[in-house]
Amino acid sequence: MSKIEKLSGRLALGPVEAGKSGEFYDFMRVGAAHLKRVKVIAELATLLRDGQHCTVWVARVKVPTPLFFSTETAILYAIEVDGTVYKAAVEEARRNWNVSRAWNAVMLGVVGLLTLPLAGIGLLLWINAARLAGSALPIEEMRGEPS
């Protein structure tokens, strides 16, 4: 599966959790494609309307979770509505991703330190903090023109 996907169709938006750097949708359907856990960069969030027909570009990123599992997050970074392409500032997306990733890694490390005596749970949290620090956005692909 490619890290960058272009999807076209009618939008169906799931429950949303608003944040400072954007919005997280539990799910989003674009035409026949069904995406789970979608982060929409703040400057593009206002362009999404349930039921509208549009084209979106998403970057898929694997994010580690506790206990050696991982989940996939789709990041919507460009949208075409009524023939106009709107693209998020990739550097802003990268900065928000790195700050969020670093904060979560530090918190896992601190909790890991506090739970180290509990049968190795702290060690598992430290390993997941290191895995989280290694996840990255496909920035170069996102910098290119949506096609």
PASEBA-1860 file (N, C-alpha, C; in nm, 3 decimals):
! residues 147
1> MSKIEKLS> 0.083/-0.117/0.000/0.000/0.000/0.000/0.089/0.125/0.000 ~ 0.054/0.218/-0.084/0.131/0.342/-0.095/0.110/0.428/0.030 ~ 0.211/0.506/0.061/0.198/0.596/0.176/0.109/0.715/0.144 ~ 0.103/0.753/0.016/0.020/0.866/-0.026/-0.091/0.811/-0.115 ~ -0.215/0.854/-0.088/-0.328/0.809/-0.168/-0.412/0.928/-0.211 ~ -0.466/0.918/-0.332/-0.559/1.017/-0.383/-0.695/0.949/-0.389 ~ -0.793/1.007/-0.320/-0.926/0.948/-0.312/-1.030/1.050/-0.358 ~ -1.126/1.005/-0.437/-1.232/1.093/-0.486/-1.368/1.032/-0.454
9> GRLALGPV> -1.463/1.119/-0.430/-1.599/1.073/-0.406/-1.671/1.162/-0.307 ~ -1.788/1.113/-0.266/-1.870/1.186/-0.170/-1.820/1.157/-0.028 ~ -1.811/1.262/0.054/-1.761/1.249/0.191/-1.870/1.205/0.287 ~ -1.833/1.115/0.374/-1.916/1.081/0.490/-1.824/1.090/0.610 ~ -1.852/1.180/0.699/-1.764/1.208/0.812/-1.819/1.146/0.940 ~ -1.730/1.086/1.017/-1.767/1.027/1.145/-1.753/1.127/1.257 ~ -1.761/1.078/1.381/-1.744/1.166/1.498/-1.607/1.234/1.495 ~ -1.603/1.357/1.540/-1.480/1.435/1.534/-1.437/1.476/1.674
17> EAGKSGEF> -1.305/1.482/1.691/-1.243/1.533/1.814/-1.156/1.651/1.773 ~ -1.196/1.771/1.812/-1.123/1.892/1.772/-1.002/1.911/1.862 ~ -0.896/1.960/1.801/-0.773/1.987/1.875/-0.711/2.115/1.825 ~ -0.600/2.153/1.885/-0.532/2.277/1.850/-0.472/2.271/1.710 ~ -0.415/2.157/1.673/-0.345/2.148/1.544/-0.430/2.085/1.435 ~ -0.557/2.060/1.463/-0.643/2.001/1.362/-0.754/1.922/1.427 ~ -0.815/1.836/1.347/-0.925/1.755/1.397/-0.896/1.608/1.369 ~ -0.940/1.521/1.458/-0.931/1.377/1.438/-1.071/1.323/1.415
25> YDFMRVGA> -1.091/1.256/1.304/-1.217/1.188/1.277/-1.199/1.040/1.309 ~ -1.297/0.981/1.377/-1.292/0.836/1.403/-1.290/0.759/1.272 ~ -1.369/0.807/1.176/-1.367/0.748/1.042/-1.409/0.852/0.942 ~ -1.374/0.827/0.817/-1.412/0.913/0.706/-1.427/0.822/0.584 ~ -1.536/0.839/0.513/-1.553/0.762/0.390/-1.548/0.859/0.273 ~ -1.463/0.828/0.175/-1.451/0.909/0.055/-1.482/0.816/-0.061 ~ -1.601/0.831/-0.118/-1.643/0.737/-0.222/-1.655/0.598/-0.161 ~ -1.584/0.501/-0.218/-1.586/0.363/-0.169/-1.477/0.338/-0.064
33> AHLKRVKV> -1.383/0.431/-0.048/-1.272/0.411/0.047/-1.316/0.448/0.188 ~ -1.284/0.362/0.282/-1.317/0.384/0.423/-1.187/0.402/0.501 ~ -1.170/0.517/0.562/-1.051/0.547/0.641/-1.087/0.552/0.788 ~ -1.002/0.492/0.870/-1.020/0.500/1.016/-0.913/0.591/1.072 ~ -0.949/0.661/1.177/-0.857/0.751/1.248/-0.787/0.846/1.150 ~ -0.857/0.952/1.113/-0.809/1.048/1.014/-0.780/1.181/1.082 ~ -0.657/1.229/1.066/-0.621/1.362/1.117/-0.631/1.460/1.001 ~ -0.706/1.565/1.022/-0.721/1.671/0.923/-0.649/1.793/0.977
41> IAELATLL> -0.552/1.842/0.901/-0.474/1.958/0.943/-0.567/2.079/0.954 ~ -0.547/2.161/1.057/-0.640/2.267/1.097/-0.685/2.356/0.981 ~ -0.596/2.396/0.895/-0.634/2.490/0.789/-0.726/2.427/0.685 ~ -0.734/2.295/0.679/-0.822/2.227/0.584/-0.953/2.181/0.648 ~ -0.959/2.180/0.780/-1.076/2.127/0.850/-1.204/2.201/0.815 ~ -1.194/2.330/0.789/-1.314/2.409/0.759/-1.368/2.381/0.619 ~ -1.290/2.316/0.534/-1.333/2.288/0.397/-1.416/2.161/0.384 ~ -1.414/2.076/0.486/-1.484/1.949/0.479/-1.631/1.965/0.514
49> RDGQHCTV> -1.717/1.914/0.427/-1.861/1.916/0.450/-1.915/1.776/0.426 ~ -1.992/1.727/0.519/-2.053/1.595/0.505/-2.142/1.594/0.380 ~ -2.120/1.496/0.294/-2.201/1.481/0.173/-2.148/1.551/0.050 ~ -2.043/1.632/0.061/-1.989/1.701/-0.056/-1.904/1.606/-0.139 ~ -1.892/1.633/-0.267/-1.808/1.555/-0.356/-1.675/1.628/-0.369 ~ -1.564/1.557/-0.343/-1.432/1.620/-0.347/-1.325/1.514/-0.371 ~ -1.203/1.560/-0.389/-1.086/1.475/-0.399/-0.995/1.511/-0.283 ~ -0.944/1.409/-0.213/-0.854/1.433/-0.101/-0.725/1.353/-0.120
57> WVARVKVP> -0.617/1.404/-0.065/-0.488/1.335/-0.063/-0.456/1.305/0.082 ~ -0.428/1.179/0.110/-0.398/1.138/0.247/-0.263/1.068/0.251 ~ -0.192/1.089/0.360/-0.067/1.018/0.388/-0.098/0.921/0.501 ~ -0.060/0.795/0.483/-0.084/0.694/0.587/0.044/0.672/0.666 ~ 0.031/0.676/0.799/0.146/0.662/0.888/0.114/0.556/0.992 ~ 0.208/0.460/1.011/0.192/0.360/1.117/0.244/0.419/1.247 ~ 0.160/0.413/1.349/0.195/0.467/1.480/0.193/0.353/1.581 ~ 0.304/0.331/1.653/0.306/0.223/1.752/0.213/0.253/1.870
65> TPLFFSTE> 0.157/0.147/1.924/0.073/0.156/2.043/0.135/0.069/2.151 ~ 0.089/0.080/2.274/0.145/-0.006/2.380/0.132/-0.154/2.347 ~ 0.219/-0.232/2.404/0.222/-0.378/2.391/0.252/-0.425/2.250 ~ 0.338/-0.353/2.180/0.395/-0.393/2.051/0.296/-0.402/1.936 ~ 0.181/-0.340/1.946/0.089/-0.331/1.834/0.114/-0.198/1.765 ~ 0.050/-0.178/1.653/0.056/-0.047/1.588/-0.078/-0.019/1.523 ~ -0.105/0.107/1.503/-0.228/0.148/1.438/-0.190/0.240/1.323 ~ -0.279/0.254/1.228/-0.251/0.339/1.113/-0.334/0.466/1.123
73> TAILYAIE> -0.269/0.579/1.104/-0.335/0.708/1.103/-0.324/0.765/0.963 ~ -0.436/0.814/0.910/-0.437/0.879/0.780/-0.437/1.030/0.805 ~ -0.346/1.101/0.739/-0.337/1.246/0.755/-0.380/1.311/0.626 ~ -0.492/1.384/0.630/-0.543/1.454/0.513/-0.466/1.585/0.500 ~ -0.390/1.599/0.389/-0.306/1.717/0.375/-0.338/1.803/0.253 ~ -0.429/1.756/0.166/-0.471/1.837/0.051/-0.613/1.797/0.014 ~ -0.690/1.893/-0.036/-0.827/1.867/-0.076/-0.860/1.952/-0.198 ~ -0.936/1.894/-0.290/-0.982/1.967/-0.408/-1.133/1.979/-0.398
81> VDGTVYKA> -1.181/2.104/-0.393/-1.324/2.131/-0.386/-1.358/2.229/-0.498 ~ -1.456/2.194/-0.579/-1.502/2.280/-0.690/-1.386/2.322/-0.781 ~ -1.294/2.231/-0.808/-1.185/2.256/-0.902/-1.065/2.329/-0.843 ~ -1.070/2.366/-0.718/-0.958/2.436/-0.653/-0.892/2.342/-0.553 ~ -0.757/2.332/-0.563/-0.682/2.246/-0.472/-0.630/2.331/-0.357 ~ -0.661/2.288/-0.236/-0.612/2.353/-0.115/-0.513/2.256/-0.050 ~ -0.394/2.304/-0.022/-0.290/2.220/0.036/-0.244/2.280/0.168 ~ -0.231/2.195/0.268/-0.184/2.242/0.399/-0.035/2.272/0.393
89> AVEEARRN> 0.010/2.356/0.483/0.153/2.385/0.495/0.221/2.261/0.552 ~ 0.301/2.195/0.470/0.363/2.068/0.509/0.456/2.087/0.629 ~ 0.526/2.197/0.634/0.617/2.221/0.746/0.540/2.235/0.877 ~ 0.422/2.296/0.871/0.338/2.306/0.990/0.290/2.169/1.033 ~ 0.251/2.086/0.938/0.208/1.949/0.968/0.323/1.871/1.031 ~ 0.442/1.885/0.975/0.559/1.814/1.028/0.590/1.860/1.170 ~ 0.583/1.990/1.193/0.612/2.045/1.326/0.510/1.993/1.429 ~ 0.381/1.995/1.393/0.277/1.944/1.484/0.296/1.796/1.511
97> WNVSRAWN> 0.331/1.719/1.407/0.353/1.576/1.423/0.470/1.550/1.517 ~ 0.580/1.621/1.496/0.699/1.600/1.579/0.675/1.639/1.725 ~ 0.604/1.749/1.749/0.574/1.790/1.887/0.485/1.687/1.954 ~ 0.382/1.642/1.886/0.291/1.542/1.941/0.364/1.410/1.968 ~ 0.445/1.369/1.873/0.521/1.244/1.886/0.620/1.253/2.003 ~ 0.690/1.365/2.015/0.787/1.382/2.124/0.717/1.385/2.259 ~ 0.604/1.455/2.268/0.530/1.462/2.394/0.486/1.322/2.437 ~ 0.429/1.245/2.344/0.384/1.110/2.377/0.501/1.019/2.415
105> AVMLGVVG> 0.614/1.032/2.348/0.731/0.950/2.380/0.784/0.983/2.520 ~ 0.787/1.111/2.555/0.833/1.152/2.688/0.738/1.100/2.795 ~ 0.609/1.111/2.770/0.512/1.062/2.868/0.523/0.911/2.886 ~ 0.542/0.837/2.777/0.563/0.692/2.789/0.689/0.662/2.869 ~ 0.795/0.740/2.846/0.920/0.721/2.920/0.904/0.747/3.069 ~ 0.832/0.853/3.104/0.811/0.887/3.245/0.725/0.780/3.313 ~ 0.616/0.742/3.248/0.531/0.638/3.306/0.608/0.506/3.315 ~ 0.693/0.479/3.215/0.777/0.360/3.219/0.872/0.360/3.336
113> LLTLPLAG> 0.927/0.476/3.368/1.017/0.487/3.484/0.941/0.459/3.614 ~ 0.820/0.512/3.623/0.741/0.494/3.745/0.691/0.351/3.761 ~ 0.671/0.280/3.650/0.617/0.143/3.658/0.724/0.037/3.637 ~ 0.849/0.075/3.635/0.957/-0.022/3.614/0.954/-0.138/3.713 ~ 0.926/-0.115/3.841/0.923/-0.229/3.935/0.806/-0.325/3.912 ~ 0.707/-0.288/3.834/0.587/-0.371/3.815/0.607/-0.471/3.702 ~ 0.685/-0.573/3.726/0.701/-0.688/3.635/0.737/-0.649/3.493 ~ 0.820/-0.548/3.477/0.870/-0.515/3.344/0.778/-0.430/3.259
121> IGLLLWIN> 0.666/-0.385/3.314/0.575/-0.302/3.235/0.645/-0.173/3.194 ~ 0.727/-0.119/3.282/0.802/0.002/3.250/0.893/-0.017/3.132 ~ 0.957/-0.135/3.124/1.045/-0.164/3.011/0.966/-0.167/2.881 ~ 0.846/-0.225/2.883/0.761/-0.226/2.764/0.725/-0.084/2.721 ~ 0.696/0.002/2.817/0.663/0.140/2.784/0.783/0.213/2.726 ~ 0.903/0.187/2.777/1.023/0.248/2.719/1.045/0.202/2.576 ~ 1.025/0.074/2.551/1.041/0.022/2.414/0.941/0.090/2.321 ~ 0.817/0.106/2.366/0.717/0.174/2.283/0.749/0.321/2.264
129> AARLAGSA> 0.810/0.385/2.363/0.852/0.524/2.346/0.958/0.534/2.237 ~ 1.051/0.438/2.234/1.153/0.438/2.128/1.091/0.410/1.992 ~ 0.994/0.320/1.986/0.925/0.292/1.859/0.850/0.415/1.810 ~ 0.786/0.487/1.902/0.712/0.606/1.866/0.805/0.714/1.812 ~ 0.921/0.727/1.872/1.018/0.827/1.826/1.064/0.798/1.684 ~ 1.055/0.674/1.641/1.099/0.636/1.507/0.994/0.652/1.398 ~ 0.869/0.681/1.433/0.766/0.698/1.331/0.779/0.837/1.269 ~ 0.756/0.845/1.138/0.775/0.972/1.068/0.672/0.989/0.957
137> LPIEEMRG> 0.646/1.113/0.921/0.558/1.144/0.809/0.635/1.131/0.678 ~ 0.568/1.096/0.568/0.635/1.096/0.437/0.640/1.239/0.381 ~ 0.724/1.322/0.441/0.729/1.466/0.410/0.760/1.494/0.263 ~ 0.858/1.426/0.207/0.897/1.454/0.068/0.780/1.431/-0.029 ~ 0.704/1.322/-0.007/0.590/1.295/-0.092/0.481/1.399/-0.073 ~ 0.466/1.448/0.050/0.364/1.547/0.079/0.401/1.685/0.022 ~ 0.531/1.711/0.006/0.574/1.841/-0.049/0.542/1.853/-0.197 ~ 0.542/1.741/-0.268/0.514/1.743/-0.412/0.373/1.791/-0.440
145> EPS> 0.350/1.830/-0.563/0.219/1.876/-0.603/0.120/1.761/-0.604 ~ 0.001/1.779/-0.549/-0.098/1.674/-0.559/-0.132/1.649/-0.706 ~ -0.134/1.523/-0.745/-0.166/1.492/-0.886/-0.268/1.382/-0.895
END
